[in-house]
Amino acid sequence: MAHDPTCPFCQKLADPKGWPEGEIVWQFPNSVALLGPWQHYTGYCLLVAREHASELSQLGPKRTAFLDEMARLAEAIEACFRPHKLNYELLGNQVRHLHWHIFPRDISDPERLRPVWFALAGADTSADEKQRLETGTVPRAEAVARLRTWFTTNGAPSA
C-alpha cells in the first residue's frame, strides 16, 4: 500500500487512533468513511482512500473498488438523512490525498444553487458562523450511529 509520510491523511491512517472513533462511520477495505465537521449539511461525510494517491487515475486496479465504496457511502447518506440532492467533490487542493466530500443538500437551503464552499468560507472569520455550520439537525453521535447501522444492516464490506 502506497504511503506518504508527509501526508496528514497517511499519518492518520497509519495511527490506529488517527481519527477519533466517534468520527469513523465505516472502515471499508479501500477507504475510511468519516463524519465531516460541517453538519449544517446533516450527514456530510468524507471518504478517504487508504492508499496514497493525489489523483483518481493513480489508483489503478483499486479505483473501481474505491468508487464503489463512495457510492455505498452516498447510498447510506441518502437512506439515513433523505437529502434533496448530494454534492460530490474530489478536490485535493489542501490535502493532496484522494478523498471525497459528500454534502447532502436540502431543498430549503437558501444557498442550494451554490457550492457549499461559499458558505463555509464564513467559518474562517466568524466563530458564530463556524458553530452554526458545525451543528446539524441530528447530534453527531446519532448521525454516526445511523450510518453504521445502515452499513451493518446492508452488509457493507469492511476492512
Secondary structure as GFF3:
##gff-version 3
##sequence-region A 1 159
A	DSSP	alpha_helix	8	14	.	.	.	ID=ss1
A	DSSP	three_ten_helix	21	23	.	.	.	ID=ss2
A	DSSP	beta_strand	24	27	.	.	.	ID=ss3
A	DSSP	beta_strand	31	35	.	.	.	ID=ss4
A	DSSP	beta_strand	45	49	.	.	.	ID=ss5
A	DSSP	three_ten_helix	56	62	.	.	.	ID=ss6
A	DSSP	alpha_helix	63	81	.	.	.	ID=ss7
A	DSSP	beta_strand	85	90	.	.	.	ID=ss8
A	DSSP	beta_strand	99	105	.	.	.	ID=ss9
A	DSSP	alpha_helix	116	120	.	.	.	ID=ss10
A	DSSP	three_ten_helix	121	124	.	.	.	ID=ss11
A	DSSP	alpha_helix	127	134	.	.	.	ID=ss12
A	DSSP	alpha_helix	140	153	.	.	.	ID=ss13
###
